[in-house]
């Protein structure tokens, strides 16, 4: 296959799921892709809907292997454990190696755990998303065994912490028990004061206590908070911020403070023109944005264009929007929508979220 450029697509995130639907375009440009990713993709936009029990697990899950087979894309059901850039080889977790000419990374993010709390078996993390599915199962087992809500502490005062706390309240409400959920966070400045105040009050009416501070340690059946306070804690959930998946560090290329690969507006490494990244694992040097799925979705067409144009030049820049719509699923049939200073809370917000998220999953699953 003289002249064919071997493209390794590592990770089945939002951007790569878009790219594999354009196999003809890749091959027409002399690019032969191989997708390297776990067999299941868990869509973040529906994860809390599954956690709350409003949705079945299958609603947020895409069978990557089956999709790749239907599309005719070469697929390896593995994860990259190391990268040898000098030899242009991936070391996979099954012990094999995979050679490439171009590398694109769309591996998402993991929960930041600066205190090492996640090693405790009673602790769950917000990411990887399959941990939230494990959490739902653990709570349902607890309910069957004891007939009451476990004391759950959610660490992290950002939007993920609030959304997870609301989803847990929804799960417990669906099982007809009174929620015992505490949300502990250092700062709540991720949205204007008015929606945070309304959200905090609505959660309080549902049994979710919102507390300022930080979880320092989990000891037995309680958590120790900053300044020595304690909370009962059968289960601890970490929503303490995100950082890039560890494989990014293996590149040895420049990263930012969250471990994200620093890329140009064309989505390629500032130090290696053959390495690209999109979504949570990359950050544009001059246009930094938070880790949110919307950027992986919006970057996908630009990434596709540039992966097919690297031989002839003509790369296009991706300029992420400065404002974007985010909608939180509050677990009770309502949502909280935010876009800049504009916001609203209610059932219409959740209706819009479901329409967008279910539509995305349907488009990904479609093969014709």
C-alpha angles and dihedrals in degrees: 000000000000114000095015114133113219110224120196112203104197112195132016099241128144095284098047092047086059093047097053089059088066101057093138091056092049094049092046087059092050095257121134111193130203118193114215113189146114114285095248128058115199112204111224095209092066099034097099090045087059092044091054092050093243091114134037118246091249092062092071099036131091121192098227095187094053092045093051090049092052091048094046095240119149106247137190116193093216142097126236110248096180140003128218103198094178092060094031093236136136119214107214128208091246089063097256129116130228124202123216142175095201128026128203121186124203100155101136126214144294133218115275109238108180093164096049093240096142093075090075111095089225092061127089128189129219089232141074084049095224086071089068089056089052089050092054090051092048092051092048090051089050091051093050091049100043108016095226139083116276115236101256124189118196112200115207133062098214127103092276091056092050093045094048092048090051091048091051090051088051092051092051092045090053088055089051097243129123110256119242101195130147123193113202120189140159097219138007100199098121093102138021115289095249099062092041091052092049092045092048092051094048091050091049090056088056096051100266113133114205114207132179117232141057136283108241102178143346113230120179110305098349143056126230112224130198114289090028100286118144135210129192107255126184088159133019123203119197115215091156100140134285139269133182120280111272095248089075090068089056090067093071089218127128115289135178128242092283094051094256118149110253108234139177121246085269087065096244127122116275087230104035122042092198096060122079132180136187136177125019095342095062136052130193108236097223098032108044116182134178121264105273133142093236091074094054090050094048094044094053099087091048091048091050091050093050096045089056095043103049094102096052100030122229097124117179125223123235114216110190117220118258093221127040139171117252123179125193121210106224095195096237101081094278136092142201115230122198132184115162107304093341119095145154135184125208147079093299090062091056091045089057092046092052091048092053098041099042088046091054093051091047091052091049092051093048114099101180 
